[in-house]
Amino acid sequence: MEIKIFDTKEELNRSFTDYLKEILKDRERVTIASSGGSTPKSLFDHWAENHKNDIDWKSIFLFWGDERCVPPTDEQSNYKMTKEHLLDHVPIPERNIFRIKGENDPMAEAERYSTLLQMEVEIVNTVPSFDLVILGLGDDGHTASIFPQEIELWKSDNICVVGTHPDSGQKRVSLSGKVINRAQRVAFLVTGAAKAKKVKEIVESRKEVKNIYPAAKVKPVSGSLVWFLDKDAAKLLTADSNLHTVFTR
């Protein structure tokens, strides 16, 4: 596990851009599962403003790690956020974009998207293996759309599952844990002091949280795991090198 801590969100965005460019180097096809939330939105704005021409967009094949079960025009749609803040501004070929159709019946869409992933993403030991999965961290320790009260979904044999938001009851289609942990690279993007307590509990792998928070179960089988944090999200971490390696810029 690598932990990278930055003074500002802008520095985080620049570092993650370098990370992405390194993955894209000499590659004609890189599969990425994106996420929603304010931190990816900031990253997408950074790319749209500064990197229209120096990222190899045609080599990116874009998927989603989860989606709210709403139409693509709804303000809650992860796809809509990505479209407005990134896709409308950079030259990703339309044929390279594979959205989860939140307007469909949730269970039917989970099955459809599972089939699509089996066709479009490299298969490793019968499981789709993304080149990169980008994750966020919820205040309750959820990631993708697997919530603590449904943590059993993490171990589902299915490629995609249907989660339920604990407060709103909204249905969401999400990658299952086995797909997230089969990725070649997983990157958490987390900013803000509100996430600091959960970051500390999960990064430092306290035993009591491993079966409580879905985010604590992110452990790629053979790939890498990198946390990109701003200083507010990282403020409670200890500097114990036995637990993790910290890079500060």
C-alpha positions as CSV (number, residue, x, y, z in Angstrom):
1,M,0.0,0.0,0.0
2,E,1.2,3.5,-0.8
3,I,-0.1,6.6,0.8
4,K,0.4,10.0,-0.9
5,I,-0.4,13.1,1.0
6,F,-0.7,16.6,-0.5
7,D,-1.1,20.1,0.9
8,T,-3.8,20.9,-1.6
9,K,-6.4,19.3,-3.8
10,E,-4.6,20.8,-6.8
11,E,-1.4,19.1,-5.9
12,L,-3.3,15.8,-5.6
13,N,-4.8,16.3,-9.0
14,R,-1.4,17.0,-10.6
15,S,0.1,13.9,-9.0
16,F,-2.8,11.7,-10.0
17,T,-2.4,13.0,-13.6
18,D,1.2,11.9,-13.6
19,Y,0.1,8.5,-12.2
20,L,-2.4,8.1,-15.1
21,K,0.1,9.1,-17.7
22,E,2.5,6.5,-16.5
23,I,-0.2,3.8,-16.8
24,L,-1.0,5.0,-20.3
25,K,2.6,5.0,-21.5
26,D,3.0,2.8,-24.6
27,R,-0.5,1.4,-24.2
28,E,-3.2,1.3,-26.8
29,R,-6.0,0.3,-24.4
30,V,-6.4,1.1,-20.7
31,T,-9.6,0.2,-18.9
32,I,-10.6,2.5,-16.1
33,A,-13.6,2.2,-13.7
34,S,-14.4,5.7,-12.5
35,S,-16.3,6.9,-9.5
36,G,-18.6,9.8,-8.5
37,G,-18.1,12.4,-5.8
38,S,-16.6,15.8,-5.3
39,T,-12.9,14.7,-5.4
40,P,-13.2,13.1,-8.9
41,K,-15.2,16.1,-10.0
42,S,-12.2,18.3,-9.1
43,L,-9.9,15.9,-10.9
44,F,-12.1,16.0,-14.0
45,D,-12.2,19.8,-14.0
46,H,-8.4,19.8,-13.7
47,W,-8.1,17.5,-16.7
48,A,-10.6,19.5,-18.8
49,E,-8.9,22.7,-18.1
50,N,-5.2,21.6,-18.3
51,H,-4.9,18.3,-20.1
52,K,-7.0,18.2,-23.2
53,N,-4.0,17.6,-25.4
54,D,-1.4,15.8,-23.4
55,I,-3.3,12.8,-22.1
56,D,-3.8,10.0,-24.6
57,W,-7.6,10.0,-24.4
58,K,-8.1,7.7,-27.3
59,S,-6.4,4.9,-25.3
60,I,-8.8,5.3,-22.3
61,F,-11.8,2.9,-22.2
62,L,-14.0,4.3,-19.5
63,F,-16.4,2.4,-17.3
64,W,-18.0,3.1,-13.9
65,G,-17.5,1.5,-10.6
66,D,-21.0,2.3,-9.5
67,E,-24.1,4.3,-10.5
68,R,-27.2,5.6,-8.9
69,C,-30.4,4.2,-10.4
70,V,-31.5,7.4,-12.0
71,P,-31.6,8.6,-15.6
72,P,-28.4,10.0,-17.2
73,T,-29.9,13.5,-17.1
74,D,-30.5,13.4,-13.4
75,E,-28.3,15.6,-11.2
76,Q,-27.5,12.6,-9.0
77,S,-26.1,10.6,-12.0
78,N,-22.4,9.8,-11.8
79,Y,-22.4,9.6,-15.6
80,K,-23.9,13.1,-15.9
81,M,-21.3,14.5,-13.6
82,T,-18.5,12.9,-15.6
83,K,-20.0,14.0,-18.9
84,E,-20.4,17.7,-17.8
85,H,-17.0,18.0,-16.1
86,L,-14.9,15.8,-18.4
87,L,-16.4,14.0,-21.4
88,D,-17.8,17.2,-23.0
89,H,-14.3,18.7,-22.9
90,V,-11.8,16.1,-23.9
91,P,-11.5,13.8,-26.9
92,I,-12.4,10.4,-25.5
93,P,-14.0,8.5,-28.4
94,E,-17.7,7.9,-27.8
95,R,-17.1,4.2,-28.6
96,N,-14.7,4.0,-25.6
97,I,-17.4,5.1,-23.0
98,F,-19.4,2.4,-21.3
99,R,-21.9,3.8,-18.8
100,I,-24.1,2.0,-16.3
101,K,-27.7,2.6,-17.4
102,G,-29.2,3.9,-14.2
103,E,-32.6,4.3,-15.8
104,N,-33.0,0.5,-16.3
105,D,-34.3,-2.0,-13.8
106,P,-31.5,-2.3,-11.3
107,M,-31.1,-6.1,-11.3
108,A,-31.4,-6.3,-15.1
109,E,-28.8,-3.6,-15.4
110,A,-26.4,-5.3,-13.1
111,E,-26.7,-8.4,-15.2
112,R,-26.3,-6.4,-18.5
113,Y,-23.3,-4.6,-17.2
114,S,-21.7,-7.8,-15.9
115,T,-22.0,-9.3,-19.4
116,L,-20.6,-6.1,-21.0
117,L,-17.5,-6.2,-18.7
118,Q,-16.9,-9.8,-19.6
119,M,-16.8,-8.7,-23.2
120,E,-14.8,-5.5,-22.9
121,V,-12.4,-6.0,-20.0
122,E,-9.5,-8.4,-19.7
123,I,-10.5,-11.6,-17.8
124,V,-8.2,-12.9,-15.1
125,N,-9.2,-16.1,-13.4
126,T,-12.8,-15.7,-14.8
127,V,-13.1,-12.2,-13.3
128,P,-12.9,-8.8,-15.3
129,S,-9.6,-7.1,-14.3
130,F,-9.5,-3.4,-14.9
131,D,-6.2,-1.6,-15.4
132,L,-7.3,1.0,-12.9
133,V,-10.3,1.3,-10.5
134,I,-10.8,4.7,-8.9
135,L,-12.6,4.7,-5.6
136,G,-13.9,7.2,-3.1
137,L,-14.6,6.8,0.6
138,G,-17.9,7.5,2.2
139,D,-18.2,9.0,5.6
140,D,-19.6,5.7,6.8
141,G,-16.8,3.6,5.3
142,H,-18.5,2.6,2.1
143,T,-16.9,2.4,-1.3
144,A,-18.3,2.0,-4.7
145,S,-22.0,1.5,-3.7
146,I,-21.4,-1.3,-1.2
147,F,-22.6,0.0,2.2
148,P,-21.7,-1.3,5.7
149,Q,-25.2,-2.7,6.3
150,E,-24.9,-4.7,3.1
151,I,-21.3,-5.7,3.5
152,E,-22.1,-9.2,2.4
153,L,-22.4,-7.9,-1.1
154,W,-18.7,-7.5,-1.1
155,K,-18.3,-11.3,-1.3
156,S,-20.9,-11.8,-4.0
157,D,-20.1,-14.2,-6.7
158,N,-21.6,-11.8,-9.2
159,I,-19.6,-9.3,-11.2
160,C,-22.1,-6.5,-10.4
161,V,-24.4,-6.1,-7.5
162,V,-27.3,-3.9,-6.5
163,G,-26.8,-1.9,-3.3
164,T,-29.3,0.2,-1.3
165,H,-28.4,3.6,0.2
166,P,-29.1,3.2,3.9
167,D,-30.9,6.6,4.3
168,S,-32.7,7.3,1.0
169,G,-33.3,3.7,0.0
170,Q,-32.0,4.5,-3.5
171,K,-30.9,1.5,-5.5
172,R,-27.4,1.6,-7.0
173,V,-25.5,-0.7,-9.4
174,S,-22.0,-1.4,-8.2
175,L,-18.9,-3.6,-9.0
176,S,-18.6,-6.4,-6.5
177,G,-15.6,-6.8,-4.2
178,K,-14.1,-9.6,-6.3
179,V,-13.9,-7.3,-9.3
180,I,-12.4,-4.4,-7.4
181,N,-9.8,-6.7,-5.9
182,R,-8.9,-8.2,-9.3
183,A,-7.9,-4.8,-10.7
184,Q,-4.3,-4.2,-11.7
185,R,-4.3,-0.9,-9.8
186,V,-6.8,0.6,-7.3
187,A,-6.6,4.2,-6.3
188,F,-8.5,5.9,-3.5
189,L,-9.1,9.6,-3.9
190,V,-10.1,11.1,-0.6
191,T,-10.1,14.8,0.5
192,G,-11.5,16.7,3.5
193,A,-11.4,16.5,7.2
194,A,-14.7,14.8,7.4
195,K,-13.0,11.6,6.1
196,A,-10.0,11.7,8.4
197,K,-11.3,9.3,11.1
198,K,-12.3,6.7,8.5
199,V,-9.1,7.1,6.6
200,K,-7.1,6.4,9.9
201,E,-9.2,3.4,10.8
202,I,-9.0,1.8,7.4
203,V,-5.5,2.6,6.4
204,E,-4.1,1.5,9.7
205,S,-6.1,-1.8,9.3
206,R,-7.6,-1.9,12.8
207,K,-9.0,-5.4,13.2
208,E,-12.3,-4.2,14.4
209,V,-13.1,-2.4,11.1
210,K,-12.2,-5.1,8.7
211,N,-15.6,-6.7,8.8
212,I,-17.5,-3.4,9.2
213,Y,-16.4,-1.1,6.4
214,P,-16.4,-2.2,2.8
215,A,-13.5,0.1,2.1
216,A,-11.4,-1.9,4.5
217,K,-11.8,-4.9,2.3
218,V,-10.0,-3.3,-0.7
219,K,-6.9,-5.5,-1.0
220,P,-6.0,-6.2,-4.7
221,V,-5.1,-9.8,-5.2
222,S,-2.1,-9.1,-7.3
223,G,-2.3,-5.4,-8.1
224,S,-1.3,-2.2,-6.3
225,L,-3.3,0.0,-3.9
226,V,-2.5,3.7,-3.7
227,W,-4.3,6.3,-1.5
228,F,-4.2,9.9,-2.7
229,L,-5.1,12.1,0.2
230,D,-5.1,15.8,1.0
231,K,-3.6,16.8,4.3
232,D,-7.0,17.2,5.9
233,A,-8.1,13.7,5.1
234,A,-4.7,12.4,6.3
235,K,-4.4,14.5,9.5
236,L,-5.0,11.6,11.9
237,L,-2.6,9.2,10.4
238,T,0.5,8.2,12.3
239,A,3.9,8.2,10.8
240,D,4.5,4.5,11.6
241,S,6.4,3.1,8.7
242,N,5.5,-0.4,9.8
243,L,1.9,0.4,8.8
244,H,2.3,2.3,5.6
245,T,4.6,4.4,3.5
246,V,3.9,8.1,3.4
247,F,4.9,10.4,0.5
248,T,4.3,14.1,1.1
249,R,4.5,16.8,-1.5
